[in-house]
Amino acid sequence: MHAKRWSLLVSGLVQGVYYRASTATQATKVGLTGFARNLADGRVEVVAEGTDEQLQQLKSWCEIGPSAARVDSVEVSEQEATGEFSDFGIRH
């Protein structure tokens, strides 16, 4: 299957609620590679590589997030996968 790369920008109450750690757990569970990081404007950026099905599973999860989060929106942009990631991690 052809791998794709999605960049997701998640807005809402998504910092300080274990959003990045929960996203990393979920991404690893579905077999994706990439990272999640907080942005200075209060959003979380998620960059993930995998199949369409895996990416859609993660996006669906990101629209809800962990129980303490309140997700207002998830913006997605698609690029070609680079294969640069060996796992899914948290960046600071």
Wavefront OBJ file of the C-alpha trace (Angstrom):
o trace
v 0.000 0.000 0.000
v 1.116 3.526 -0.748
v 2.011 5.460 2.406
v 0.802 9.025 2.796
v 1.676 11.829 5.179
v -0.966 13.899 6.914
v -0.364 17.032 8.944
v -3.194 17.730 11.371
v -3.641 21.001 13.244
v -5.874 20.441 16.255
v -7.564 23.448 17.885
v -9.421 23.748 21.164
v -8.452 22.837 24.714
v -5.684 20.477 23.610
v -2.646 21.491 25.654
v -2.131 20.407 29.250
v -4.658 17.553 28.900
v -2.326 14.719 27.751
v -3.375 15.219 24.139
v 0.117 14.572 22.710
v 0.735 11.461 24.827
v -2.713 10.070 24.065
v -2.234 10.775 20.362
v 1.113 8.953 20.396
v -0.513 5.939 22.050
v -3.355 5.901 19.507
v -1.025 6.405 16.516
v 1.226 3.564 17.661
v -1.831 1.356 18.199
v -2.907 1.767 14.556
v 0.668 1.444 13.216
v 1.513 5.027 12.246
v 4.831 6.838 12.475
v 5.384 10.547 13.058
v 5.064 12.973 15.959
v 2.804 15.274 17.962
v 3.889 18.635 19.382
v 2.417 21.697 21.040
v 2.444 24.930 19.065
v 2.914 28.383 20.594
v -0.626 29.405 19.550
v -2.262 26.703 21.717
v -2.860 24.150 18.971
v -1.321 20.694 18.655
v 0.383 19.669 15.425
v 0.258 15.988 14.508
v 2.346 14.678 11.601
v 1.666 11.043 10.738
v 2.621 8.638 7.973
v 0.803 5.460 7.007
v -2.051 4.150 4.887
v -5.289 6.011 4.208
v -7.146 3.699 6.598
v -4.620 4.202 9.422
v -4.590 7.974 8.928
v -8.386 8.163 8.892
v -8.522 6.174 12.148
v -6.145 8.650 13.779
v -8.042 11.672 12.437
v -11.311 10.282 13.815
v -9.656 9.839 17.207
v -8.089 13.340 17.063
v -11.537 14.881 16.526
v -12.456 13.635 20.019
v -9.116 13.344 21.834
v -8.620 12.314 25.455
v -11.433 12.841 27.963
v -10.020 16.118 29.375
v -9.676 17.714 25.924
v -12.186 19.812 23.990
v -11.482 19.654 20.266
v -12.925 22.515 18.215
v -11.444 21.623 14.832
v -8.952 19.413 13.017
v -7.416 20.798 9.826
v -5.742 18.221 7.572
v -3.225 18.679 4.789
v -1.797 15.782 2.808
v 1.723 15.363 1.477
v 3.859 12.560 0.115
v 5.304 10.303 2.801
v 9.040 10.719 3.367
v 9.644 7.595 5.449
v 11.788 9.640 7.844
v 10.128 8.337 11.030
v 10.805 4.980 12.692
v 8.076 5.348 15.337
v 5.568 7.854 16.685
v 6.883 10.271 19.296
v 6.275 13.488 21.165
v 8.288 16.569 20.252
v 8.870 19.500 22.561
l 1 2 3 4 5 6 7 8 9 10 11 12 13 14 15 16 17 18 19 20 21 22 23 24 25 26 27 28 29 30 31 32 33 34 35 36 37 38 39 40 41 42 43 44 45 46 47 48 49 50 51 52 53 54 55 56 57 58 59 60 61 62 63 64 65 66 67 68 69 70 71 72 73 74 75 76 77 78 79 80 81 82 83 84 85 86 87 88 89 90 91 92
